[in-house]
Amino acid sequence: MRAGQPLTDRDRLPWLKRLHGALTEAAAAKRPVVLACSALTARYRRILVGALRGVRFVYLRITPELARQRIAVRTHFFHPGLLTNQFEMLEEPADAITIDASRPLSDLLGEIVEHVAAAGD
């Protein structure tokens, strides 16, 4: 990715399986966990969840323009040229908590906590 080459499904699979393992370990220990990643497709999200119950996705919806602006001011491994590919691959999750990512971080966190707490009732 640093060189501007998008990852393939083959590249992503071991990473997704490791993340699923981390989620499984947390669930077995009854530890709440937050995992932040770009699970761009429904298939990737299915791999992450597997047979786990109670997993909730939060989708931070952002425009390509705002994402480009944010990437431009950060030191990050992500090559800006990959942004178009990421948005082309994106399958917006229908069953996620969807949050407008253009708002301030404190607002986003507050809204996410409210949604997750309400889902736990």
Backbone as XML, in Angstrom:
<?xml version="1.0"?>
<chain id="A" units="angstrom">
  <residue number="1" name="MET">
    <atom name="N" x="0.822" y="-1.190" z="0.000"/>
    <atom name="CA" x="0.000" y="0.000" z="0.000"/>
    <atom name="C" x="0.869" y="1.259" z="0.000"/>
  </residue>
  <residue number="2" name="ARG">
    <atom name="N" x="1.979" y="1.207" z="0.704"/>
    <atom name="CA" x="2.869" y="2.363" z="0.763"/>
    <atom name="C" x="3.346" y="2.754" z="-0.641"/>
  </residue>
  <residue number="3" name="ALA">
    <atom name="N" x="3.504" y="1.754" z="-1.512"/>
    <atom name="CA" x="3.975" y="1.995" z="-2.871"/>
    <atom name="C" x="2.841" y="2.343" z="-3.830"/>
  </residue>
  <residue number="4" name="GLY">
    <atom name="N" x="1.610" y="2.386" z="-3.324"/>
    <atom name="CA" x="0.485" y="2.722" z="-4.187"/>
    <atom name="C" x="-0.161" y="1.532" z="-4.857"/>
  </residue>
  <residue number="5" name="GLN">
    <atom name="N" x="0.183" y="0.315" z="-4.441"/>
    <atom name="CA" x="-0.410" y="-0.902" z="-4.991"/>
    <atom name="C" x="-1.537" y="-1.353" z="-4.069"/>
  </residue>
  <residue number="6" name="PRO">
    <atom name="N" x="-2.749" y="-1.492" z="-4.584"/>
    <atom name="CA" x="-3.841" y="-1.950" z="-3.718"/>
    <atom name="C" x="-3.638" y="-3.401" z="-3.294"/>
  </residue>
  <residue number="7" name="LEU">
    <atom name="N" x="-4.114" y="-3.716" z="-2.117"/>
    <atom name="CA" x="-4.069" y="-5.090" z="-1.634"/>
    <atom name="C" x="-5.095" y="-5.924" z="-2.387"/>
  </residue>
  <residue number="8" name="THR">
    <atom name="N" x="-4.800" y="-7.198" z="-2.524"/>
    <atom name="CA" x="-5.742" y="-8.137" z="-3.125"/>
    <atom name="C" x="-6.471" y="-8.877" z="-2.002"/>
  </residue>
  <residue number="9" name="ASP">
    <atom name="N" x="-7.509" y="-9.603" z="-2.366"/>
    <atom name="CA" x="-8.191" y="-10.437" z="-1.371"/>
    <atom name="C" x="-7.210" y="-11.425" z="-0.748"/>
  </residue>
  <residue number="10" name="ARG">
    <atom name="N" x="-6.312" y="-11.942" z="-1.545"/>
    <atom name="CA" x="-5.311" y="-12.888" z="-1.045"/>
    <atom name="C" x="-4.408" y="-12.214" z="-0.013"/>
  </residue>
  <residue number="11" name="ASP">
    <atom name="N" x="-4.055" y="-10.954" z="-0.244"/>
    <atom name="CA" x="-3.256" y="-10.197" z="0.724"/>
    <atom name="C" x="-4.027" y="-9.979" z="2.023"/>
  </residue>
  <residue number="12" name="ARG">
    <atom name="N" x="-5.302" y="-9.708" z="1.898"/>
    <atom name="CA" x="-6.125" y="-9.332" z="3.056"/>
    <atom name="C" x="-6.542" y="-10.517" z="3.916"/>
  </residue>
  <residue number="13" name="LEU">
    <atom name="N" x="-6.697" y="-11.693" z="3.338"/>
    <atom name="CA" x="-7.261" y="-12.830" z="4.060"/>
    <atom name="C" x="-6.515" y="-13.173" z="5.356"/>
  </residue>
  <residue number="14" name="PRO">
    <atom name="N" x="-5.193" y="-13.291" z="5.364"/>
    <atom name="CA" x="-4.515" y="-13.610" z="6.632"/>
    <atom name="C" x="-4.734" y="-12.530" z="7.699"/>
  </residue>
  <residue number="15" name="TRP">
    <atom name="N" x="-4.765" y="-11.293" z="7.270"/>
    <atom name="CA" x="-4.994" y="-10.169" z="8.183"/>
    <atom name="C" x="-6.403" y="-10.249" z="8.768"/>
  </residue>
  <residue number="16" name="LEU">
    <atom name="N" x="-7.391" y="-10.506" z="7.930"/>
    <atom name="CA" x="-8.768" y="-10.620" z="8.401"/>
    <atom name="C" x="-8.918" y="-11.798" z="9.369"/>
  </residue>
  <residue number="17" name="LYS">
    <atom name="N" x="-8.244" y="-12.901" z="9.086"/>
    <atom name="CA" x="-8.307" y="-14.062" z="9.967"/>
    <atom name="C" x="-7.657" y="-13.763" z="11.321"/>
  </residue>
  <residue number="18" name="ARG">
    <atom name="N" x="-6.557" y="-13.017" z="11.314"/>
    <atom name="CA" x="-5.926" y="-12.628" z="12.582"/>
    <atom name="C" x="-6.850" y="-11.722" z="13.393"/>
  </residue>
  <residue number="19" name="LEU">
    <atom name="N" x="-7.513" y="-10.796" z="12.710"/>
    <atom name="CA" x="-8.451" y="-9.915" z="13.404"/>
    <atom name="C" x="-9.622" y="-10.711" z="13.969"/>
  </residue>
  <residue number="20" name="HIS">
    <atom name="N" x="-10.132" y="-11.669" z="13.202"/>
    <atom name="CA" x="-11.203" y="-12.534" z="13.698"/>
    <atom name="C" x="-10.725" y="-13.285" z="14.943"/>
  </residue>
  <residue number="21" name="GLY">
    <atom name="N" x="-9.486" y="-13.762" z="14.915"/>
    <atom name="CA" x="-8.924" y="-14.453" z="16.077"/>
    <atom name="C" x="-8.897" y="-13.561" z="17.311"/>
  </residue>
  <residue number="22" name="ALA">
    <atom name="N" x="-8.525" y="-12.305" z="17.125"/>
    <atom name="CA" x="-8.494" y="-11.359" z="18.243"/>
    <atom name="C" x="-9.906" y="-11.124" z="18.786"/>
  </residue>
  <residue number="23" name="LEU">
    <atom name="N" x="-10.879" y="-11.016" z="17.892"/>
    <atom name="CA" x="-12.266" y="-10.845" z="18.330"/>
    <atom name="C" x="-12.764" y="-12.085" z="19.071"/>
  </residue>
  <residue number="24" name="THR">
    <atom name="N" x="-12.396" y="-13.250" z="18.581"/>
    <atom name="CA" x="-12.803" y="-14.505" z="19.207"/>
    <atom name="C" x="-12.215" y="-14.626" z="20.615"/>
  </residue>
  <residue number="25" name="GLU">
    <atom name="N" x="-10.933" y="-14.270" z="20.757"/>
    <atom name="CA" x="-10.287" y="-14.318" z="22.074"/>
    <atom name="C" x="-10.966" y="-13.363" z="23.052"/>
  </residue>
  <residue number="26" name="ALA">
    <atom name="N" x="-11.279" y="-12.170" z="22.594"/>
    <atom name="CA" x="-11.945" y="-11.185" z="23.457"/>
    <atom name="C" x="-13.322" y="-11.692" z="23.872"/>
  </residue>
  <residue number="27" name="ALA">
    <atom name="N" x="-14.047" y="-12.278" z="22.930"/>
    <atom name="CA" x="-15.382" y="-12.797" z="23.247"/>
    <atom name="C" x="-15.292" y="-13.940" z="24.254"/>
  </residue>
  <residue number="28" name="ALA">
    <atom name="N" x="-14.313" y="-14.822" z="24.084"/>
    <atom name="CA" x="-14.155" y="-15.951" z="25.006"/>
    <atom name="C" x="-13.826" y="-15.470" z="26.418"/>
  </residue>
  <residue number="29" name="ALA">
    <atom name="N" x="-13.089" y="-14.362" z="26.505"/>
    <atom name="CA" x="-12.723" y="-13.800" z="27.806"/>
    <atom name="C" x="-13.785" y="-12.825" z="28.320"/>
  </residue>
  <residue number="30" name="LYS">
    <atom name="N" x="-14.852" y="-12.671" z="27.538"/>
    <atom name="CA" x="-15.940" y="-11.740" z="27.873"/>
    <atom name="C" x="-15.421" y="-10.319" z="28.076"/>
  </residue>
  <residue number="31" name="ARG">
    <atom name="N" x="-14.461" y="-9.949" z="27.225"/>
    <atom name="CA" x="-13.899" y="-8.597" z="27.243"/>
    <atom name="C" x="-14.501" y="-7.799" z="26.101"/>
  </residue>
  <residue number="32" name="PRO">
    <atom name="N" x="-15.021" y="-6.624" z="26.377"/>
    <atom name="CA" x="-15.478" y="-5.783" z="25.266"/>
    <atom name="C" x="-14.267" y="-5.323" z="24.459"/>
  </residue>
  <residue number="33" name="VAL">
    <atom name="N" x="-14.455" y="-5.177" z="23.186"/>
    <atom name="CA" x="-13.334" y="-4.788" z="22.331"/>
    <atom name="C" x="-13.843" y="-3.887" z="21.215"/>
  </residue>
  <residue number="34" name="VAL">
    <atom name="N" x="-12.993" y="-2.953" z="20.826"/>
    <atom name="CA" x="-13.261" y="-2.102" z="19.663"/>
    <atom name="C" x="-12.149" y="-2.376" z="18.668"/>
  </residue>
  <residue number="35" name="LEU">
    <atom name="N" x="-12.528" y="-2.704" z="17.467"/>
    <atom name="CA" x="-11.583" y="-2.992" z="16.396"/>
    <atom name="C" x="-11.814" y="-1.987" z="15.288"/>
  </residue>
  <residue number="36" name="ALA">
    <atom name="N" x="-10.798" y="-1.260" z="14.935"/>
    <atom name="CA" x="-10.928" y="-0.277" z="13.856"/>
    <atom name="C" x="-10.181" y="-0.786" z="12.628"/>
  </residue>
  <residue number="37" name="CYS">
    <atom name="N" x="-10.904" y="-0.941" z="11.538"/>
    <atom name="CA" x="-10.289" y="-1.373" z="10.294"/>
    <atom name="C" x="-11.214" y="-1.026" z="9.141"/>
  </residue>
  <residue number="38" name="SER">
    <atom name="N" x="-10.691" y="-1.133" z="7.953"/>
    <atom name="CA" x="-11.504" y="-0.842" z="6.768"/>
    <atom name="C" x="-12.034" y="-2.149" z="6.186"/>
  </residue>
  <residue number="39" name="ALA">
    <atom name="N" x="-13.074" y="-2.657" z="6.777"/>
    <atom name="CA" x="-13.734" y="-3.864" z="6.273"/>
    <atom name="C" x="-14.646" y="-3.419" z="5.136"/>
  </residue>
  <residue number="40" name="LEU">
    <atom name="N" x="-14.066" y="-3.257" z="3.961"/>
    <atom name="CA" x="-14.735" y="-2.589" z="2.851"/>
    <atom name="C" x="-15.890" y="-3.361" z="2.235"/>
  </residue>
  <residue number="41" name="THR">
    <atom name="N" x="-15.845" y="-4.679" z="2.328"/>
    <atom name="CA" x="-16.867" y="-5.472" z="1.645"/>
    <atom name="C" x="-17.633" y="-6.345" z="2.638"/>
  </residue>
  <residue number="42" name="ALA">
    <atom name="N" x="-18.799" y="-6.783" z="2.216"/>
    <atom name="CA" x="-19.600" y="-7.674" z="3.054"/>
    <atom name="C" x="-18.837" y="-8.963" z="3.333"/>
  </residue>
  <residue number="43" name="ARG">
    <atom name="N" x="-18.098" y="-9.456" z="2.363"/>
    <atom name="CA" x="-17.309" y="-10.681" z="2.556"/>
    <atom name="C" x="-16.278" y="-10.480" z="3.653"/>
  </residue>
  <residue number="44" name="TYR">
    <atom name="N" x="-15.582" y="-9.356" z="3.667"/>
    <atom name="CA" x="-14.587" y="-9.089" z="4.704"/>
    <atom name="C" x="-15.247" y="-9.033" z="6.077"/>
  </residue>
  <residue number="45" name="ARG">
    <atom name="N" x="-16.421" y="-8.428" z="6.154"/>
    <atom name="CA" x="-17.122" y="-8.332" z="7.430"/>
    <atom name="C" x="-17.576" y="-9.715" z="7.897"/>
  </residue>
  <residue number="46" name="ARG">
    <atom name="N" x="-17.988" y="-10.577" z="6.959"/>
    <atom name="CA" x="-18.376" y="-11.949" z="7.337"/>
    <atom name="C" x="-17.178" y="-12.710" z="7.896"/>
  </residue>
  <residue number="47" name="ILE">
    <atom name="N" x="-16.011" y="-12.520" z="7.305"/>
    <atom name="CA" x="-14.796" y="-13.181" z="7.794"/>
    <atom name="C" x="-14.464" y="-12.678" z="9.197"/>
  </residue>
  <residue number="48" name="LEU">
    <atom name="N" x="-14.567" y="-11.384" z="9.404"/>
    <atom name="CA" x="-14.280" y="-10.830" z="10.729"/>
    <atom name="C" x="-15.203" y="-11.404" z="11.794"/>
  </residue>
  <residue number="49" name="VAL">
    <atom name="N" x="-16.480" y="-11.518" z="11.491"/>
    <atom name="CA" x="-17.469" y="-11.956" z="12.473"/>
    <atom name="C" x="-17.474" y="-13.467" z="12.630"/>
  </residue>
  <residue number="50" name="GLY">
    <atom name="N" x="-17.403" y="-14.210" z="11.534"/>
    <atom name="CA" x="-17.505" y="-15.661" z="11.629"/>
    <atom name="C" x="-18.785" y="-16.041" z="12.350"/>
  </residue>
  <residue number="51" name="ALA">
    <atom name="N" x="-18.671" y="-16.873" z="13.375"/>
    <atom name="CA" x="-19.842" y="-17.326" z="14.137"/>
    <atom name="C" x="-20.068" y="-16.503" z="15.404"/>
  </residue>
  <residue number="52" name="LEU">
    <atom name="N" x="-19.319" y="-15.439" z="15.583"/>
    <atom name="CA" x="-19.462" y="-14.619" z="16.789"/>
    <atom name="C" x="-20.829" y="-13.947" z="16.824"/>
  </residue>
  <residue number="53" name="ARG">
    <atom name="N" x="-21.339" y="-13.771" z="18.013"/>
    <atom name="CA" x="-22.615" y="-13.076" z="18.204"/>
    <atom name="C" x="-22.349" y="-11.743" z="18.890"/>
  </residue>
  <residue number="54" name="GLY">
    <atom name="N" x="-23.237" y="-10.810" z="18.639"/>
    <atom name="CA" x="-23.149" y="-9.528" z="19.330"/>
    <atom name="C" x="-22.154" y="-8.547" z="18.736"/>
  </residue>
  <residue number="55" name="VAL">
    <atom name="N" x="-21.616" y="-8.847" z="17.576"/>
    <atom name="CA" x="-20.684" y="-7.926" z="16.927"/>
    <atom name="C" x="-21.478" y="-6.830" z="16.244"/>
  </residue>
  <residue number="56" name="ARG">
    <atom name="N" x="-21.101" y="-5.595" z="16.475"/>
    <atom name="CA" x="-21.752" y="-4.446" z="15.844"/>
    <atom name="C" x="-20.723" y="-3.716" z="14.995"/>
  </residue>
  <residue number="57" name="PHE">
    <atom name="N" x="-21.124" y="-3.286" z="13.829"/>
    <atom name="CA" x="-20.259" y="-2.485" z="12.971"/>
    <atom name="C" x="-20.692" y="-1.029" z="13.052"/>
  </residue>
  <residue number="58" name="VAL">
    <atom name="N" x="-19.701" y="-0.161" z="13.064"/>
    <atom name="CA" x="-19.939" y="1.271" z="12.972"/>
    <atom name="C" x="-19.292" y="1.712" z="11.664"/>
  </residue>
  <residue number="59" name="TYR">
    <atom name="N" x="-20.095" y="2.270" z="10.799"/>
    <atom name="CA" x="-19.628" y="2.733" z="9.500"/>
    <atom name="C" x="-19.482" y="4.244" z="9.551"/>
  </residue>
  <residue number="60" name="LEU">
    <atom name="N" x="-18.251" y="4.704" z="9.431"/>
    <atom name="CA" x="-17.987" y="6.137" z="9.399"/>
    <atom name="C" x="-18.058" y="6.587" z="7.945"/>
  </residue>
  <residue number="61" name="ARG">
    <atom name="N" x="-19.199" y="7.138" z="7.584"/>
    <atom name="CA" x="-19.421" y="7.560" z="6.189"/>
    <atom name="C" x="-18.692" y="8.882" z="5.946"/>
  </residue>
  <residue number="62" name="ILE">
    <atom name="N" x="-17.889" y="8.886" z="4.898"/>
    <atom name="CA" x="-17.093" y="10.056" z="4.557"/>
    <atom name="C" x="-17.075" y="10.205" z="3.040"/>
  </residue>
  <residue number="63" name="THR">
    <atom name="N" x="-16.999" y="11.419" z="2.564"/>
    <atom name="CA" x="-16.904" y="11.636" z="1.118"/>
    <atom name="C" x="-15.460" y="11.433" z="0.670"/>
  </residue>
  <residue number="64" name="PRO">
    <atom name="N" x="-15.262" y="11.060" z="-0.579"/>
    <atom name="CA" x="-13.893" y="10.936" z="-1.079"/>
    <atom name="C" x="-13.111" y="12.254" z="-0.934"/>
  </residue>
  <residue number="65" name="GLU">
    <atom name="N" x="-13.779" y="13.365" z="-1.134"/>
    <atom name="CA" x="-13.103" y="14.666" z="-1.043"/>
    <atom name="C" x="-12.579" y="14.910" z="0.368"/>
  </residue>
  <residue number="66" name="LEU">
    <atom name="N" x="-13.398" y="14.673" z="1.371"/>
    <atom name="CA" x="-12.963" y="14.890" z="2.749"/>
    <atom name="C" x="-11.883" y="13.879" z="3.133"/>
  </residue>
  <residue number="67" name="ALA">
    <atom name="N" x="-12.018" y="12.641" z="2.701"/>
    <atom name="CA" x="-10.989" y="11.636" z="2.977"/>
    <atom name="C" x="-9.657" y="12.080" z="2.365"/>
  </residue>
  <residue number="68" name="ARG">
    <atom name="N" x="-9.693" y="12.594" z="1.150"/>
    <atom name="CA" x="-8.476" y="13.079" z="0.479"/>
    <atom name="C" x="-7.837" y="14.216" z="1.282"/>
  </residue>
  <residue number="69" name="GLN">
    <atom name="N" x="-8.660" y="15.141" z="1.759"/>
    <atom name="CA" x="-8.144" y="16.256" z="2.564"/>
    <atom name="C" x="-7.474" y="15.752" z="3.836"/>
  </residue>
  <residue number="70" name="ARG">
    <atom name="N" x="-8.095" y="14.821" z="4.495"/>
    <atom name="CA" x="-7.544" y="14.295" z="5.754"/>
    <atom name="C" x="-6.260" y="13.512" z="5.530"/>
  </residue>
  <residue number="71" name="ILE">
    <atom name="N" x="-6.212" y="12.731" z="4.483"/>
    <atom name="CA" x="-5.001" y="11.969" z="4.174"/>
    <atom name="C" x="-3.838" y="12.912" z="3.863"/>
  </residue>
  <residue number="72" name="ALA">
    <atom name="N" x="-4.131" y="14.011" z="3.191"/>
    <atom name="CA" x="-3.085" y="14.950" z="2.783"/>
    <atom name="C" x="-2.357" y="15.578" z="3.972"/>
  </residue>
  <residue number="73" name="VAL">
    <atom name="N" x="-3.006" y="15.681" z="5.120"/>
    <atom name="CA" x="-2.374" y="16.339" z="6.269"/>
    <atom name="C" x="-1.837" y="15.350" z="7.303"/>
  </residue>
  <residue number="74" name="ARG">
    <atom name="N" x="-1.874" y="14.066" z="7.006"/>
    <atom name="CA" x="-1.398" y="13.054" z="7.952"/>
    <atom name="C" x="-0.140" y="12.364" z="7.435"/>
  </residue>
  <residue number="75" name="THR">
    <atom name="N" x="0.692" y="11.946" z="8.366"/>
    <atom name="CA" x="1.807" y="11.064" z="8.043"/>
    <atom name="C" x="1.256" y="9.654" z="8.208"/>
  </residue>
  <residue number="76" name="HIS">
    <atom name="N" x="1.208" y="8.933" z="7.103"/>
    <atom name="CA" x="0.514" y="7.653" z="7.126"/>
    <atom name="C" x="1.089" y="6.765" z="6.034"/>
  </residue>
  <residue number="77" name="PHE">
    <atom name="N" x="0.979" y="5.452" z="6.219"/>
    <atom name="CA" x="1.467" y="4.514" z="5.208"/>
    <atom name="C" x="0.575" y="4.478" z="3.983"/>
  </residue>
  <residue number="78" name="PHE">
    <atom name="N" x="-0.649" y="4.954" z="4.128"/>
    <atom name="CA" x="-1.633" y="4.856" z="3.055"/>
    <atom name="C" x="-1.272" y="5.819" z="1.924"/>
  </residue>
  <residue number="79" name="HIS">
    <atom name="N" x="-1.067" y="5.290" z="0.761"/>
    <atom name="CA" x="-0.748" y="6.106" z="-0.423"/>
    <atom name="C" x="-2.032" y="6.768" z="-0.923"/>
  </residue>
  <residue number="80" name="PRO">
    <atom name="N" x="-2.040" y="8.098" z="-1.064"/>
    <atom name="CA" x="-3.260" y="8.799" z="-1.485"/>
    <atom name="C" x="-3.846" y="8.298" z="-2.805"/>
  </residue>
  <residue number="81" name="GLY">
    <atom name="N" x="-3.003" y="7.742" z="-3.663"/>
    <atom name="CA" x="-3.482" y="7.236" z="-4.939"/>
    <atom name="C" x="-4.417" y="6.033" z="-4.809"/>
  </residue>
  <residue number="82" name="LEU">
    <atom name="N" x="-4.444" y="5.419" z="-3.632"/>
    <atom name="CA" x="-5.299" y="4.246" z="-3.419"/>
    <atom name="C" x="-6.723" y="4.608" z="-3.021"/>
  </residue>
  <residue number="83" name="LEU">
    <atom name="N" x="-6.952" y="5.864" z="-2.731"/>
    <atom name="CA" x="-8.261" y="6.266" z="-2.232"/>
    <atom name="C" x="-9.385" y="5.924" z="-3.207"/>
  </residue>
  <residue number="84" name="THR">
    <atom name="N" x="-9.168" y="6.166" z="-4.479"/>
    <atom name="CA" x="-10.195" y="5.860" z="-5.484"/>
    <atom name="C" x="-10.538" y="4.377" z="-5.447"/>
  </residue>
  <residue number="85" name="ASN">
    <atom name="N" x="-9.520" y="3.527" z="-5.362"/>
    <atom name="CA" x="-9.737" y="2.085" z="-5.291"/>
    <atom name="C" x="-10.549" y="1.705" z="-4.065"/>
  </residue>
  <residue number="86" name="GLN">
    <atom name="N" x="-10.266" y="2.322" z="-2.939"/>
    <atom name="CA" x="-10.985" y="2.014" z="-1.706"/>
    <atom name="C" x="-12.471" y="2.340" z="-1.841"/>
  </residue>
  <residue number="87" name="PHE">
    <atom name="N" x="-12.777" y="3.490" z="-2.419"/>
    <atom name="CA" x="-14.186" y="3.862" z="-2.585"/>
    <atom name="C" x="-14.873" y="3.005" z="-3.646"/>
  </residue>
  <residue number="88" name="GLU">
    <atom name="N" x="-14.138" y="2.557" z="-4.645"/>
    <atom name="CA" x="-14.726" y="1.662" z="-5.656"/>
    <atom name="C" x="-15.065" y="0.302" z="-5.051"/>
  </residue>
  <residue number="89" name="MET">
    <atom name="N" x="-14.230" y="-0.169" z="-4.127"/>
    <atom name="CA" x="-14.449" y="-1.469" z="-3.483"/>
    <atom name="C" x="-15.547" y="-1.424" z="-2.428"/>
  </residue>
  <residue number="90" name="LEU">
    <atom name="N" x="-15.760" y="-0.261" z="-1.854"/>
    <atom name="CA" x="-16.646" y="-0.128" z="-0.699"/>
    <atom name="C" x="-18.058" y="-0.635" z="-0.971"/>
  </residue>
  <residue number="91" name="GLU">
    <atom name="N" x="-18.504" y="-1.523" z="-0.108"/>
    <atom name="CA" x="-19.894" y="-1.969" z="-0.067"/>
    <atom name="C" x="-20.429" y="-1.463" z="1.264"/>
  </residue>
  <residue number="92" name="GLU">
    <atom name="N" x="-21.197" y="-0.385" z="1.216"/>
    <atom name="CA" x="-21.693" y="0.194" z="2.460"/>
    <atom name="C" x="-22.516" y="-0.842" z="3.222"/>
  </residue>
  <residue number="93" name="PRO">
    <atom name="N" x="-22.215" y="-1.017" z="4.503"/>
    <atom name="CA" x="-22.975" y="-2.008" z="5.281"/>
    <atom name="C" x="-24.380" y="-1.509" z="5.576"/>
  </residue>
  <residue number="94" name="ALA">
    <atom name="N" x="-25.359" y="-2.351" z="5.305"/>
    <atom name="CA" x="-26.755" y="-1.983" z="5.529"/>
    <atom name="C" x="-27.130" y="-2.097" z="6.998"/>
  </residue>
  <residue number="95" name="ASP">
    <atom name="N" x="-26.425" y="-2.960" z="7.735"/>
    <atom name="CA" x="-26.807" y="-3.247" z="9.116"/>
    <atom name="C" x="-25.897" y="-2.588" z="10.146"/>
  </residue>
  <residue number="96" name="ALA">
    <atom name="N" x="-25.117" y="-1.623" z="9.728"/>
    <atom name="CA" x="-24.182" y="-0.956" z="10.645"/>
    <atom name="C" x="-24.802" y="0.302" z="11.239"/>
  </residue>
  <residue number="97" name="ILE">
    <atom name="N" x="-24.203" y="0.729" z="12.337"/>
    <atom name="CA" x="-24.487" y="2.059" z="12.866"/>
    <atom name="C" x="-23.751" y="3.007" z="11.925"/>
  </residue>
  <residue number="98" name="THR">
    <atom name="N" x="-24.475" y="3.872" z="11.235"/>
    <atom name="CA" x="-23.850" y="4.758" z="10.256"/>
    <atom name="C" x="-23.721" y="6.150" z="10.851"/>
  </residue>
  <residue number="99" name="ILE">
    <atom name="N" x="-22.489" y="6.664" z="10.815"/>
    <atom name="CA" x="-22.157" y="7.948" z="11.426"/>
    <atom name="C" x="-21.531" y="8.845" z="10.369"/>
  </residue>
  <residue number="100" name="ASP">
    <atom name="N" x="-21.924" y="10.105" z="10.362"/>
    <atom name="CA" x="-21.341" y="11.101" z="9.463"/>
    <atom name="C" x="-19.953" y="11.470" z="9.980"/>
  </residue>
  <residue number="101" name="ALA">
    <atom name="N" x="-18.917" y="11.028" z="9.286"/>
    <atom name="CA" x="-17.538" y="11.210" z="9.731"/>
    <atom name="C" x="-17.005" y="12.629" z="9.537"/>
  </residue>
  <residue number="102" name="SER">
    <atom name="N" x="-17.806" y="13.519" z="8.994"/>
    <atom name="CA" x="-17.325" y="14.894" z="8.796"/>
    <atom name="C" x="-17.407" y="15.714" z="10.079"/>
  </residue>
  <residue number="103" name="ARG">
    <atom name="N" x="-18.088" y="15.186" z="11.077"/>
    <atom name="CA" x="-18.261" y="15.920" z="12.330"/>
    <atom name="C" x="-17.034" y="15.781" z="13.230"/>
  </residue>
  <residue number="104" name="PRO">
    <atom name="N" x="-16.931" y="16.610" z="14.263"/>
    <atom name="CA" x="-15.780" y="16.527" z="15.179"/>
    <atom name="C" x="-15.700" y="15.167" z="15.869"/>
  </residue>
  <residue number="105" name="LEU">
    <atom name="N" x="-14.480" y="14.744" z="16.163"/>
    <atom name="CA" x="-14.245" y="13.437" z="16.762"/>
    <atom name="C" x="-15.036" y="13.235" z="18.045"/>
  </residue>
  <residue number="106" name="SER">
    <atom name="N" x="-15.092" y="14.237" z="18.896"/>
    <atom name="CA" x="-15.830" y="14.072" z="20.164"/>
    <atom name="C" x="-17.308" y="13.797" z="19.901"/>
  </residue>
  <residue number="107" name="ASP">
    <atom name="N" x="-17.879" y="14.421" z="18.876"/>
    <atom name="CA" x="-19.282" y="14.159" z="18.526"/>
    <atom name="C" x="-19.453" y="12.725" z="18.024"/>
  </residue>
  <residue number="108" name="LEU">
    <atom name="N" x="-18.508" y="12.283" z="17.197"/>
    <atom name="CA" x="-18.579" y="10.921" z="16.662"/>
    <atom name="C" x="-18.539" y="9.902" z="17.782"/>
  </residue>
  <residue number="109" name="LEU">
    <atom name="N" x="-17.587" y="10.078" z="18.685"/>
    <atom name="CA" x="-17.448" y="9.122" z="19.784"/>
    <atom name="C" x="-18.697" y="9.095" z="20.651"/>
  </residue>
  <residue number="110" name="GLY">
    <atom name="N" x="-19.239" y="10.264" z="20.952"/>
    <atom name="CA" x="-20.451" y="10.317" z="21.759"/>
    <atom name="C" x="-21.610" y="9.596" z="21.096"/>
  </residue>
  <residue number="111" name="GLU">
    <atom name="N" x="-21.775" y="9.807" z="19.811"/>
    <atom name="CA" x="-22.875" y="9.160" z="19.092"/>
    <atom name="C" x="-22.684" y="7.645" z="19.032"/>
  </residue>
  <residue number="112" name="ILE">
    <atom name="N" x="-21.455" y="7.219" z="18.812"/>
    <atom name="CA" x="-21.177" y="5.776" z="18.764"/>
    <atom name="C" x="-21.491" y="5.134" z="20.113"/>
  </residue>
  <residue number="113" name="VAL">
    <atom name="N" x="-21.029" y="5.750" z="21.187"/>
    <atom name="CA" x="-21.286" y="5.209" z="22.523"/>
    <atom name="C" x="-22.788" y="5.129" z="22.784"/>
  </residue>
  <residue number="114" name="GLU">
    <atom name="N" x="-23.519" y="6.153" z="22.399"/>
    <atom name="CA" x="-24.978" y="6.140" z="22.585"/>
    <atom name="C" x="-25.629" y="4.979" z="21.833"/>
  </residue>
  <residue number="115" name="HIS">
    <atom name="N" x="-25.234" y="4.779" z="20.580"/>
    <atom name="CA" x="-25.813" y="3.703" z="19.769"/>
    <atom name="C" x="-25.478" y="2.323" z="20.347"/>
  </residue>
  <residue number="116" name="VAL">
    <atom name="N" x="-24.223" y="2.143" z="20.724"/>
    <atom name="CA" x="-23.810" y="0.842" z="21.241"/>
    <atom name="C" x="-24.510" y="0.564" z="22.573"/>
  </residue>
  <residue number="117" name="ALA">
    <atom name="N" x="-24.591" y="1.584" z="23.420"/>
    <atom name="CA" x="-25.276" y="1.406" z="24.707"/>
    <atom name="C" x="-26.744" y="1.063" z="24.492"/>
  </residue>
  <residue number="118" name="ALA">
    <atom name="N" x="-27.397" y="1.723" z="23.551"/>
    <atom name="CA" x="-28.808" y="1.448" z="23.265"/>
    <atom name="C" x="-28.994" y="0.038" z="22.719"/>
  </residue>
  <residue number="119" name="ALA">
    <atom name="N" x="-28.037" y="-0.439" z="21.937"/>
    <atom name="CA" x="-28.129" y="-1.788" z="21.365"/>
    <atom name="C" x="-27.968" y="-2.851" z="22.435"/>
  </residue>
  <residue number="120" name="GLY">
    <atom name="N" x="-27.290" y="-2.506" z="23.532"/>
    <atom name="CA" x="-27.077" y="-3.461" z="24.597"/>
    <atom name="C" x="-28.257" y="-3.632" z="25.518"/>
  </residue>
  <residue number="121" name="ASP">
    <atom name="N" x="-29.260" y="-2.768" z="25.376"/>
    <atom name="CA" x="-30.456" y="-2.838" z="26.256"/>
    <atom name="C" x="-31.325" y="-4.016" z="25.923"/>
  </residue>
</chain>
